Amino acid sequence: MEWWRRTIISTTATIKDVVKNLSETGAQISLVVEPDSLNLVGVVTDGDVRKGLLAGHALDSSVSTII
């Protein structure tokens, strides 16, 4: 399996899910896709997570708030 496939995360995921994905894969990005079609919606980096948390988003907020 290509390494990048492990970085895929659904638009239904939370910020906490992204943090877990970034930690588990060791990659610097998570690829955010629509769950049914797997169309790419955007990417999230650890910097995006930090900025989102500083902006007041909670770990249980949707990943879509920080794309």
PDB file with SEQRES, HELIX, SHEET and CRYST1 records, atoms N, CA, C and O in Angstrom:
SEQRES   1 A   67  MET GLU TRP TRP ARG ARG THR ILE ILE SER THR THR ALA          
SEQRES   2 A   67  THR ILE LYS ASP VAL VAL LYS ASN LEU SER GLU THR GLY          
SEQRES   3 A   67  ALA GLN ILE SER LEU VAL VAL GLU PRO ASP SER LEU ASN          
SEQRES   4 A   67  LEU VAL GLY VAL VAL THR ASP GLY ASP VAL ARG LYS GLY          
SEQRES   5 A   67  LEU LEU ALA GLY HIS ALA LEU ASP SER SER VAL SER THR          
SEQRES   6 A   67  ILE ILE                                                      
HELIX    1 AA1 TRP A    3  THR A    7  5                                   5    
HELIX    2 AA2 ILE A   15  THR A   25  1                                  11    
HELIX    3 AA3 ASP A   46  LEU A   54  1                                   9    
HELIX    4 AA4 VAL A   63  THR A   65  5                                   3    
SHEET    1 AA1 3 ILE A   8  SER A  10  0                                        
SHEET    2 AA1 3 ILE A  29  VAL A  33  1                                        
SHEET    3 AA1 3 LEU A  40  THR A  45 -1                                        
CRYST1    1.000    1.000    1.000  90.00  90.00  90.00 P 1           1          
ATOM      1  N   MET A   1       0.851  -1.183   0.000  1.00  0.00           N  
ATOM      2  CA  MET A   1       0.000   0.000   0.000  1.00  0.00           C  
ATOM      3  C   MET A   1       0.892   1.239   0.000  1.00  0.00           C  
ATOM      4  O   MET A   1       1.891   1.308   0.715  1.00  0.00           O  
ATOM      5  N   GLU A   2       0.508   2.201  -0.810  1.00  0.00           N  
ATOM      6  CA  GLU A   2       1.250   3.448  -0.843  1.00  0.00           C  
ATOM      7  C   GLU A   2       1.103   4.152   0.503  1.00  0.00           C  
ATOM      8  O   GLU A   2       0.036   4.107   1.114  1.00  0.00           O  
ATOM      9  N   TRP A   3       2.163   4.798   0.964  1.00  0.00           N  
ATOM     10  CA  TRP A   3       2.173   5.448   2.283  1.00  0.00           C  
ATOM     11  C   TRP A   3       1.090   6.509   2.417  1.00  0.00           C  
ATOM     12  O   TRP A   3       0.527   6.691   3.496  1.00  0.00           O  
ATOM     13  N   TRP A   4       0.795   7.211   1.323  1.00  0.00           N  
ATOM     14  CA  TRP A   4      -0.145   8.321   1.400  1.00  0.00           C  
ATOM     15  C   TRP A   4      -1.570   7.865   1.684  1.00  0.00           C  
ATOM     16  O   TRP A   4      -2.371   8.649   2.193  1.00  0.00           O  
ATOM     17  N   ARG A   5      -1.905   6.615   1.368  1.00  0.00           N  
ATOM     18  CA  ARG A   5      -3.261   6.118   1.636  1.00  0.00           C  
ATOM     19  C   ARG A   5      -3.580   6.124   3.126  1.00  0.00           C  
ATOM     20  O   ARG A   5      -4.738   6.266   3.517  1.00  0.00           O  
ATOM     21  N   ARG A   6      -2.555   5.971   3.953  1.00  0.00           N  
ATOM     22  CA  ARG A   6      -2.771   5.992   5.403  1.00  0.00           C  
ATOM     23  C   ARG A   6      -3.084   7.399   5.906  1.00  0.00           C  
ATOM     24  O   ARG A   6      -3.570   7.551   7.026  1.00  0.00           O  
ATOM     25  N   THR A   7      -2.821   8.417   5.114  1.00  0.00           N  
ATOM     26  CA  THR A   7      -3.070   9.797   5.539  1.00  0.00           C  
ATOM     27  C   THR A   7      -4.489  10.256   5.229  1.00  0.00           C  
ATOM     28  O   THR A   7      -4.871  11.366   5.601  1.00  0.00           O  
ATOM     29  N   ILE A   8      -5.282   9.414   4.550  1.00  0.00           N  
ATOM     30  CA  ILE A   8      -6.644   9.790   4.173  1.00  0.00           C  
ATOM     31  C   ILE A   8      -7.553   9.802   5.397  1.00  0.00           C  
ATOM     32  O   ILE A   8      -7.545   8.878   6.210  1.00  0.00           O  
ATOM     33  N   ILE A   9      -8.331  10.868   5.505  1.00  0.00           N  
ATOM     34  CA  ILE A   9      -9.285  11.012   6.603  1.00  0.00           C  
ATOM     35  C   ILE A   9     -10.571  11.627   6.041  1.00  0.00           C  
ATOM     36  O   ILE A   9     -10.526  12.430   5.109  1.00  0.00           O  
ATOM     37  N   SER A  10     -11.697  11.249   6.607  1.00  0.00           N  
ATOM     38  CA  SER A  10     -13.002  11.673   6.109  1.00  0.00           C  
ATOM     39  C   SER A  10     -13.366  13.083   6.573  1.00  0.00           C  
ATOM     40  O   SER A  10     -12.872  13.568   7.591  1.00  0.00           O  
ATOM     41  N   THR A  11     -14.227  13.716   5.813  1.00  0.00           N  
ATOM     42  CA  THR A  11     -14.741  15.033   6.207  1.00  0.00           C  
ATOM     43  C   THR A  11     -15.581  14.946   7.474  1.00  0.00           C  
ATOM     44  O   THR A  11     -15.853  15.969   8.103  1.00  0.00           O  
ATOM     45  N   THR A  12     -15.990  13.758   7.854  1.00  0.00           N  
ATOM     46  CA  THR A  12     -16.766  13.571   9.085  1.00  0.00           C  
ATOM     47  C   THR A  12     -15.876  13.455  10.320  1.00  0.00           C  
ATOM     48  O   THR A  12     -16.380  13.348  11.438  1.00  0.00           O  
ATOM     49  N   ALA A  13     -14.576  13.476  10.130  1.00  0.00           N  
ATOM     50  CA  ALA A  13     -13.629  13.341  11.240  1.00  0.00           C  
ATOM     51  C   ALA A  13     -13.574  14.616  12.086  1.00  0.00           C  
ATOM     52  O   ALA A  13     -13.994  15.691  11.659  1.00  0.00           O  
ATOM     53  N   THR A  14     -13.047  14.459  13.285  1.00  0.00           N  
ATOM     54  CA  THR A  14     -12.847  15.599  14.179  1.00  0.00           C  
ATOM     55  C   THR A  14     -11.383  16.029  14.133  1.00  0.00           C  
ATOM     56  O   THR A  14     -10.539  15.347  13.553  1.00  0.00           O  
ATOM     57  N   ILE A  15     -11.103  17.159  14.749  1.00  0.00           N  
ATOM     58  CA  ILE A  15      -9.711  17.622  14.843  1.00  0.00           C  
ATOM     59  C   ILE A  15      -8.874  16.599  15.608  1.00  0.00           C  
ATOM     60  O   ILE A  15      -7.710  16.371  15.278  1.00  0.00           O  
ATOM     61  N   LYS A  16      -9.461  15.993  16.617  1.00  0.00           N  
ATOM     62  CA  LYS A  16      -8.748  14.968  17.382  1.00  0.00           C  
ATOM     63  C   LYS A  16      -8.376  13.789  16.483  1.00  0.00           C  
ATOM     64  O   LYS A  16      -7.285  13.234  16.612  1.00  0.00           O  
ATOM     65  N   ASP A  17      -9.269  13.406  15.580  1.00  0.00           N  
ATOM     66  CA  ASP A  17      -8.976  12.330  14.628  1.00  0.00           C  
ATOM     67  C   ASP A  17      -7.793  12.693  13.735  1.00  0.00           C  
ATOM     68  O   ASP A  17      -6.968  11.839  13.408  1.00  0.00           O  
ATOM     69  N   VAL A  18      -7.716  13.956  13.346  1.00  0.00           N  
ATOM     70  CA  VAL A  18      -6.606  14.415  12.512  1.00  0.00           C  
ATOM     71  C   VAL A  18      -5.295  14.336  13.288  1.00  0.00           C  
ATOM     72  O   VAL A  18      -4.283  13.876  12.759  1.00  0.00           O  
ATOM     73  N   VAL A  19      -5.315  14.782  14.540  1.00  0.00           N  
ATOM     74  CA  VAL A  19      -4.110  14.720  15.372  1.00  0.00           C  
ATOM     75  C   VAL A  19      -3.642  13.269  15.491  1.00  0.00           C  
ATOM     76  O   VAL A  19      -2.449  12.987  15.384  1.00  0.00           O  
ATOM     77  N   LYS A  20      -4.577  12.360  15.710  1.00  0.00           N  
ATOM     78  CA  LYS A  20      -4.239  10.937  15.811  1.00  0.00           C  
ATOM     79  C   LYS A  20      -3.658  10.430  14.498  1.00  0.00           C  
ATOM     80  O   LYS A  20      -2.667   9.701  14.499  1.00  0.00           O  
ATOM     81  N   ASN A  21      -4.273  10.815  13.367  1.00  0.00           N  
ATOM     82  CA  ASN A  21      -3.786  10.401  12.057  1.00  0.00           C  
ATOM     83  C   ASN A  21      -2.377  10.915  11.799  1.00  0.00           C  
ATOM     84  O   ASN A  21      -1.518  10.172  11.324  1.00  0.00           O  
ATOM     85  N   LEU A  22      -2.140  12.182  12.110  1.00  0.00           N  
ATOM     86  CA  LEU A  22      -0.805  12.756  11.911  1.00  0.00           C  
ATOM     87  C   LEU A  22       0.237  12.026  12.754  1.00  0.00           C  
ATOM     88  O   LEU A  22       1.348  11.768  12.292  1.00  0.00           O  
ATOM     89  N   SER A  23      -0.126  11.696  13.985  1.00  0.00           N  
ATOM     90  CA  SER A  23       0.799  10.998  14.884  1.00  0.00           C  
ATOM     91  C   SER A  23       1.073   9.576  14.413  1.00  0.00           C  
ATOM     92  O   SER A  23       2.220   9.131  14.403  1.00  0.00           O  
ATOM     93  N   GLU A  24       0.023   8.868  14.026  1.00  0.00           N  
ATOM     94  CA  GLU A  24       0.180   7.464  13.638  1.00  0.00           C  
ATOM     95  C   GLU A  24       0.929   7.289  12.326  1.00  0.00           C  
ATOM     96  O   GLU A  24       1.699   6.340  12.175  1.00  0.00           O  
ATOM     97  N   THR A  25       0.713   8.188  11.383  1.00  0.00           N  
ATOM     98  CA  THR A  25       1.348   8.030  10.068  1.00  0.00           C  
ATOM     99  C   THR A  25       2.746   8.625  10.020  1.00  0.00           C  
ATOM    100  O   THR A  25       3.577   8.200   9.217  1.00  0.00           O  
ATOM    101  N   GLY A  26       3.004   9.598  10.868  1.00  0.00           N  
ATOM    102  CA  GLY A  26       4.286  10.279  10.815  1.00  0.00           C  
ATOM    103  C   GLY A  26       4.378  11.240   9.635  1.00  0.00           C  
ATOM    104  O   GLY A  26       5.412  11.871   9.414  1.00  0.00           O  
ATOM    105  N   ALA A  27       3.297  11.342   8.890  1.00  0.00           N  
ATOM    106  CA  ALA A  27       3.261  12.262   7.752  1.00  0.00           C  
ATOM    107  C   ALA A  27       3.019  13.676   8.258  1.00  0.00           C  
ATOM    108  O   ALA A  27       2.601  13.866   9.400  1.00  0.00           O  
ATOM    109  N   GLN A  28       3.270  14.635   7.440  1.00  0.00           N  
ATOM    110  CA  GLN A  28       3.080  16.024   7.828  1.00  0.00           C  
ATOM    111  C   GLN A  28       1.739  16.584   7.371  1.00  0.00           C  
ATOM    112  O   GLN A  28       1.417  17.743   7.632  1.00  0.00           O  
ATOM    113  N   ILE A  29       0.953  15.740   6.677  1.00  0.00           N  
ATOM    114  CA  ILE A  29      -0.369  16.173   6.220  1.00  0.00           C  
ATOM    115  C   ILE A  29      -1.362  15.032   6.365  1.00  0.00           C  
ATOM    116  O   ILE A  29      -0.987  13.860   6.400  1.00  0.00           O  
ATOM    117  N   SER A  30      -2.638  15.399   6.448  1.00  0.00           N  
ATOM    118  CA  SER A  30      -3.742  14.446   6.311  1.00  0.00           C  
ATOM    119  C   SER A  30      -4.558  14.902   5.107  1.00  0.00           C  
ATOM    120  O   SER A  30      -4.844  16.089   4.948  1.00  0.00           O  
ATOM    121  N   LEU A  31      -4.924  13.954   4.273  1.00  0.00           N  
ATOM    122  CA  LEU A  31      -5.738  14.246   3.097  1.00  0.00           C  
ATOM    123  C   LEU A  31      -7.200  14.071   3.480  1.00  0.00           C  
ATOM    124  O   LEU A  31      -7.615  12.979   3.868  1.00  0.00           O  
ATOM    125  N   VAL A  32      -7.980  15.138   3.373  1.00  0.00           N  
ATOM    126  CA  VAL A  32      -9.388  15.105   3.782  1.00  0.00           C  
ATOM    127  C   VAL A  32     -10.241  14.839   2.548  1.00  0.00           C  
ATOM    128  O   VAL A  32     -10.185  15.582   1.569  1.00  0.00           O  
ATOM    129  N   VAL A  33     -11.043  13.753   2.608  1.00  0.00           N  
ATOM    130  CA  VAL A  33     -11.847  13.350   1.460  1.00  0.00           C  
ATOM    131  C   VAL A  33     -13.310  13.185   1.852  1.00  0.00           C  
ATOM    132  O   VAL A  33     -13.635  12.962   3.018  1.00  0.00           O  
ATOM    133  N   GLU A  34     -14.187  13.299   0.854  1.00  0.00           N  
ATOM    134  CA  GLU A  34     -15.599  13.019   1.054  1.00  0.00           C  
ATOM    135  C   GLU A  34     -15.748  11.520   1.270  1.00  0.00           C  
ATOM    136  O   GLU A  34     -15.147  10.735   0.535  1.00  0.00           O  
ATOM    137  N   PRO A  35     -16.539  11.099   2.265  1.00  0.00           N  
ATOM    138  CA  PRO A  35     -16.600   9.675   2.609  1.00  0.00           C  
ATOM    139  C   PRO A  35     -17.163   8.775   1.511  1.00  0.00           C  
ATOM    140  O   PRO A  35     -16.729   7.629   1.390  1.00  0.00           O  
ATOM    141  N   ASP A  36     -18.098   9.247   0.720  1.00  0.00           N  
ATOM    142  CA  ASP A  36     -18.722   8.392  -0.285  1.00  0.00           C  
ATOM    143  C   ASP A  36     -17.941   8.324  -1.589  1.00  0.00           C  
ATOM    144  O   ASP A  36     -17.816   7.257  -2.190  1.00  0.00           O  
ATOM    145  N   SER A  37     -17.423   9.452  -2.020  1.00  0.00           N  
ATOM    146  CA  SER A  37     -16.783   9.512  -3.328  1.00  0.00           C  
ATOM    147  C   SER A  37     -15.264   9.499  -3.275  1.00  0.00           C  
ATOM    148  O   SER A  37     -14.605   9.281  -4.292  1.00  0.00           O  
ATOM    149  N   LEU A  38     -14.713   9.729  -2.101  1.00  0.00           N  
ATOM    150  CA  LEU A  38     -13.266   9.861  -1.920  1.00  0.00           C  
ATOM    151  C   LEU A  38     -12.676  11.034  -2.701  1.00  0.00           C  
ATOM    152  O   LEU A  38     -11.479  11.053  -2.988  1.00  0.00           O  
ATOM    153  N   ASN A  39     -13.516  12.011  -3.045  1.00  0.00           N  
ATOM    154  CA  ASN A  39     -13.014  13.234  -3.678  1.00  0.00           C  
ATOM    155  C   ASN A  39     -12.239  14.036  -2.651  1.00  0.00           C  
ATOM    156  O   ASN A  39     -12.681  14.199  -1.514  1.00  0.00           O  
ATOM    157  N   LEU A  40     -11.087  14.534  -3.054  1.00  0.00           N  
ATOM    158  CA  LEU A  40     -10.264  15.332  -2.163  1.00  0.00           C  
ATOM    159  C   LEU A  40     -10.928  16.680  -1.896  1.00  0.00           C  
ATOM    160  O   LEU A  40     -11.297  17.402  -2.822  1.00  0.00           O  
ATOM    161  N   VAL A  41     -11.074  17.008  -0.602  1.00  0.00           N  
ATOM    162  CA  VAL A  41     -11.668  18.283  -0.198  1.00  0.00           C  
ATOM    163  C   VAL A  41     -10.569  19.261   0.182  1.00  0.00           C  
ATOM    164  O   VAL A  41     -10.677  20.457  -0.089  1.00  0.00           O  
ATOM    165  N   GLY A  42      -9.518  18.761   0.807  1.00  0.00           N  
ATOM    166  CA  GLY A  42      -8.411  19.612   1.219  1.00  0.00           C  
ATOM    167  C   GLY A  42      -7.378  18.820   2.003  1.00  0.00           C  
ATOM    168  O   GLY A  42      -7.484  17.604   2.158  1.00  0.00           O  
ATOM    169  N   VAL A  43      -6.388  19.532   2.486  1.00  0.00           N  
ATOM    170  CA  VAL A  43      -5.360  18.915   3.325  1.00  0.00           C  
ATOM    171  C   VAL A  43      -5.271  19.671   4.640  1.00  0.00           C  
ATOM    172  O   VAL A  43      -5.593  20.857   4.715  1.00  0.00           O  
ATOM    173  N   VAL A  44      -4.831  18.971   5.670  1.00  0.00           N  
ATOM    174  CA  VAL A  44      -4.651  19.580   6.983  1.00  0.00           C  
ATOM    175  C   VAL A  44      -3.249  19.225   7.470  1.00  0.00           C  
ATOM    176  O   VAL A  44      -2.831  18.070   7.388  1.00  0.00           O  
ATOM    177  N   THR A  45      -2.536  20.208   7.971  1.00  0.00           N  
ATOM    178  CA  THR A  45      -1.212  19.997   8.541  1.00  0.00           C  
ATOM    179  C   THR A  45      -1.268  20.205  10.045  1.00  0.00           C  
ATOM    180  O   THR A  45      -2.278  20.666  10.577  1.00  0.00           O  
ATOM    181  N   ASP A  46      -0.192  19.867  10.726  1.00  0.00           N  
ATOM    182  CA  ASP A  46      -0.164  20.115  12.172  1.00  0.00           C  
ATOM    183  C   ASP A  46      -0.236  21.609  12.462  1.00  0.00           C  
ATOM    184  O   ASP A  46      -0.743  22.011  13.509  1.00  0.00           O  
ATOM    185  N   GLY A  47       0.260  22.426  11.557  1.00  0.00           N  
ATOM    186  CA  GLY A  47       0.145  23.876  11.717  1.00  0.00           C  
ATOM    187  C   GLY A  47      -1.299  24.344  11.661  1.00  0.00           C  
ATOM    188  O   GLY A  47      -1.694  25.247  12.399  1.00  0.00           O  
ATOM    189  N   ASP A  48      -2.089  23.727  10.783  1.00  0.00           N  
ATOM    190  CA  ASP A  48      -3.513  24.048  10.698  1.00  0.00           C  
ATOM    191  C   ASP A  48      -4.223  23.682  12.002  1.00  0.00           C  
ATOM    192  O   ASP A  48      -5.100  24.411  12.466  1.00  0.00           O  
ATOM    193  N   VAL A  49      -3.837  22.555  12.583  1.00  0.00           N  
ATOM    194  CA  VAL A  49      -4.424  22.127  13.859  1.00  0.00           C  
ATOM    195  C   VAL A  49      -4.097  23.148  14.938  1.00  0.00           C  
ATOM    196  O   VAL A  49      -4.982  23.575  15.679  1.00  0.00           O  
ATOM    197  N   ARG A  50      -2.839  23.540  15.029  1.00  0.00           N  
ATOM    198  CA  ARG A  50      -2.432  24.531  16.053  1.00  0.00           C  
ATOM    199  C   ARG A  50      -3.182  25.841  15.880  1.00  0.00           C  
ATOM    200  O   ARG A  50      -3.676  26.408  16.854  1.00  0.00           O  
ATOM    201  N   LYS A  51      -3.270  26.325  14.648  1.00  0.00           N  
ATOM    202  CA  LYS A  51      -3.994  27.570  14.393  1.00  0.00           C  
ATOM    203  C   LYS A  51      -5.467  27.443  14.755  1.00  0.00           C  
ATOM    204  O   LYS A  51      -6.057  28.375  15.300  1.00  0.00           O  
ATOM    205  N   GLY A  52      -6.062  26.289  14.452  1.00  0.00           N  
ATOM    206  CA  GLY A  52      -7.465  26.064  14.782  1.00  0.00           C  
ATOM    207  C   GLY A  52      -7.707  26.058  16.280  1.00  0.00           C  
ATOM    208  O   GLY A  52      -8.686  26.629  16.760  1.00  0.00           O  
ATOM    209  N   LEU A  53      -6.815  25.413  17.018  1.00  0.00           N  
ATOM    210  CA  LEU A  53      -6.958  25.382  18.479  1.00  0.00           C  
ATOM    211  C   LEU A  53      -6.773  26.775  19.078  1.00  0.00           C  
ATOM    212  O   LEU A  53      -7.487  27.156  20.005  1.00  0.00           O  
ATOM    213  N   LEU A  54      -5.826  27.522  18.554  1.00  0.00           N  
ATOM    214  CA  LEU A  54      -5.621  28.891  19.043  1.00  0.00           C  
ATOM    215  C   LEU A  54      -6.808  29.787  18.705  1.00  0.00           C  
ATOM    216  O   LEU A  54      -7.079  30.756  19.415  1.00  0.00           O  
ATOM    217  N   ALA A  55      -7.514  29.467  17.623  1.00  0.00           N  
ATOM    218  CA  ALA A  55      -8.696  30.245  17.229  1.00  0.00           C  
ATOM    219  C   ALA A  55      -9.923  29.871  18.051  1.00  0.00           C  
ATOM    220  O   ALA A  55     -10.979  30.487  17.909  1.00  0.00           O  
ATOM    221  N   GLY A  56      -9.786  28.857  18.917  1.00  0.00           N  
ATOM    222  CA  GLY A  56     -10.887  28.493  19.795  1.00  0.00           C  
ATOM    223  C   GLY A  56     -11.647  27.245  19.413  1.00  0.00           C  
ATOM    224  O   GLY A  56     -12.622  26.895  20.079  1.00  0.00           O  
ATOM    225  N   HIS A  57     -11.234  26.563  18.363  1.00  0.00           N  
ATOM    226  CA  HIS A  57     -11.900  25.310  17.995  1.00  0.00           C  
ATOM    227  C   HIS A  57     -11.496  24.216  18.985  1.00  0.00           C  
ATOM    228  O   HIS A  57     -10.338  24.131  19.395  1.00  0.00           O  
ATOM    229  N   ALA A  58     -12.459  23.388  19.359  1.00  0.00           N  
ATOM    230  CA  ALA A  58     -12.201  22.285  20.291  1.00  0.00           C  
ATOM    231  C   ALA A  58     -11.733  21.053  19.525  1.00  0.00           C  
ATOM    232  O   ALA A  58     -11.917  20.957  18.312  1.00  0.00           O  
ATOM    233  N   LEU A  59     -11.128  20.117  20.242  1.00  0.00           N  
ATOM    234  CA  LEU A  59     -10.675  18.881  19.614  1.00  0.00           C  
ATOM    235  C   LEU A  59     -11.830  18.083  19.018  1.00  0.00           C  
ATOM    236  O   LEU A  59     -11.626  17.297  18.094  1.00  0.00           O  
ATOM    237  N   ASP A  60     -13.033  18.278  19.537  1.00  0.00           N  
ATOM    238  CA  ASP A  60     -14.179  17.548  18.989  1.00  0.00           C  
ATOM    239  C   ASP A  60     -14.880  18.302  17.858  1.00  0.00           C  
ATOM    240  O   ASP A  60     -15.931  17.873  17.384  1.00  0.00           O  
ATOM    241  N   SER A  61     -14.299  19.425  17.427  1.00  0.00           N  
ATOM    242  CA  SER A  61     -14.832  20.169  16.282  1.00  0.00           C  
ATOM    243  C   SER A  61     -14.553  19.403  14.994  1.00  0.00           C  
ATOM    244  O   SER A  61     -13.619  18.603  14.930  1.00  0.00           O  
ATOM    245  N   SER A  62     -15.352  19.647  13.986  1.00  0.00           N  
ATOM    246  CA  SER A  62     -15.182  19.003  12.699  1.00  0.00           C  
ATOM    247  C   SER A  62     -13.882  19.444  12.037  1.00  0.00           C  
ATOM    248  O   SER A  62     -13.457  20.590  12.180  1.00  0.00           O  
ATOM    249  N   VAL A  63     -13.266  18.534  11.322  1.00  0.00           N  
ATOM    250  CA  VAL A  63     -12.046  18.864  10.585  1.00  0.00           C  
ATOM    251  C   VAL A  63     -12.307  19.959   9.558  1.00  0.00           C  
ATOM    252  O   VAL A  63     -11.398  20.706   9.195  1.00  0.00           O  
ATOM    253  N   SER A  64     -13.543  20.051   9.095  1.00  0.00           N  
ATOM    254  CA  SER A  64     -13.875  21.062   8.094  1.00  0.00           C  
ATOM    255  C   SER A  64     -13.670  22.488   8.611  1.00  0.00           C  
ATOM    256  O   SER A  64     -13.571  23.418   7.811  1.00  0.00           O  
ATOM    257  N   THR A  65     -13.604  22.674   9.920  1.00  0.00           N  
ATOM    258  CA  THR A  65     -13.382  24.010  10.476  1.00  0.00           C  
ATOM    259  C   THR A  65     -11.945  24.480  10.308  1.00  0.00           C  
ATOM    260  O   THR A  65     -11.662  25.670  10.452  1.00  0.00           O  
ATOM    261  N   ILE A  66     -11.032  23.555  10.002  1.00  0.00           N  
ATOM    262  CA  ILE A  66      -9.615  23.961   9.896  1.00  0.00           C  
ATOM    263  C   ILE A  66      -9.010  23.673   8.522  1.00  0.00           C  
ATOM    264  O   ILE A  66      -7.817  23.893   8.317  1.00  0.00           O  
ATOM    265  N   ILE A  67      -9.818  23.183   7.579  1.00  0.00           N  
ATOM    266  CA  ILE A  67      -9.273  22.916   6.227  1.00  0.00           C  
ATOM    267  C   ILE A  67      -8.905  24.243   5.593  1.00  0.00           C  
ATOM    268  O   ILE A  67      -8.428  24.273   4.459  1.00  0.00           O  
TER     269      ILE A  67                                                      
END                                                                             
